[in-house]
Each structure stands twice: as C-alpha cells, then as structure tokens.
Amino acid sequence: MAPSERPWPAERTIAAADTSGPHFTTEAILDAVEAGKSDDTVIALEWTSSDLVRDRLTTTRARSLFYCAAGSLGWGLPAAIGLRLGNPDRPVVALIGDGAMQYTPAALWTAARHDVAVTFVVCTNTKCRALQEFSEILHVPEGDYLDISGLNVLDIARGYGVQGHRAESLDDLTEYIRSGMSATGPRLVEILQR
C-alpha cells in the first residue's frame, strides 16, 4: 500500500478520566488498556459501555480495531480468537462486557484447547447493557431479568481452562495487558466497572 499524502489529524484532547475505584469508569479502563497495549495490538471490542468513548484507544495501524457495527450479540470472544489466528504475529486484546461474555463463553474453551494467545478483558458491571438499551427502545417493562450479578467471570474462565485474574487497580490492568503482549496462551482479566 502506498503511503498516504493526507496529513495526520490534529492532536486530540481527551478529558482526564475519574480513576477512583474499586469500580472504575469506562474511560479509566480504556486509558489503562491504552497504556498497556502496543502499537501492534489488535482489539476486538464488544463492550457496550465503551460505544461513545472508544476514541480513547489509539490505533496507528490498519486493521487494529474491530467491533460489530450491526448490534450482533456474542461476537467478541470468538472474533478475538479468529483475529489472533489470522494475525499470529500481532497481540490481540478482547474488550468484552460481562453481559456480552455470556453469549459465547465456549469460545474460551476453543482458545484454551488450541493455545490461542488472546488477552480477554472482561469489564464487569453486572448488567446486560445492550439488552437494557433494546428493552428501553421496545418499551419492555423493567425487571430483574437483566441482573447478572450472580455470575463469576473468573470461575467461568477457569472452567473452560483459561487462566483468570481480577485487576484490583488500573495499574494492575495495564500491567496485565502489557504482559499479555508476549503470552503464549489465552488469559482473562476481570475489572470491576461502574
């Protein structure tokens, strides 16, 4: 591909994120991921909370950020595995909401069985936000049917053979992402989200 003659866009200014925890803002989590990833990182994004702020992630290479634009549910986990298989020389990070993870958790077994080196970041807010938004649009009465607070993301990962870790801080998350750049198998980190 020939280099573009188009000038780079002006430097963007992004407001500082609220970094107080132990439940972190979407912006703070994205900033922690940004600090830990490399320019070569490929990101599979299925995290509804990040829809309006995903520009906090910097991509400098083509084919580095993938997300489902049509609202498909459960796309993120298997897509991340496919992205790694298709790009074996680039690290892959999957940013997934805990609700989205529940659609295709068996993808973790595939990653474990075939040693597919993906770092899965599961942002836990104990909600199925996509379904919550659909329910509001369709005027479905509110109820506890979207409460997924009883699910344990780390136990689910371990059950499928994937190493799990809970990030207790944003620095912990950044370091986990950074160490995943050279991982040889799948790993999953959970971070609590507001």
ABEGO torsion letter per residue (X at the ends): XBBBABBBBBBBBBBBBBABOABBBAAAAAAAAAAABBAABBBBBBBAAAAAAAAABBBABBGABBBBAAGBBGAAAAAAAAAAAABAABBBBBBBBAAAAAAAAAAAAAAAAAGBBBBBBBBBAGBBAAAAAAAAAAGBBBBAAABAAABBAAAAAAAAGBBBBBBABAAAAAAAAAAAAABABBBBBBBBBX
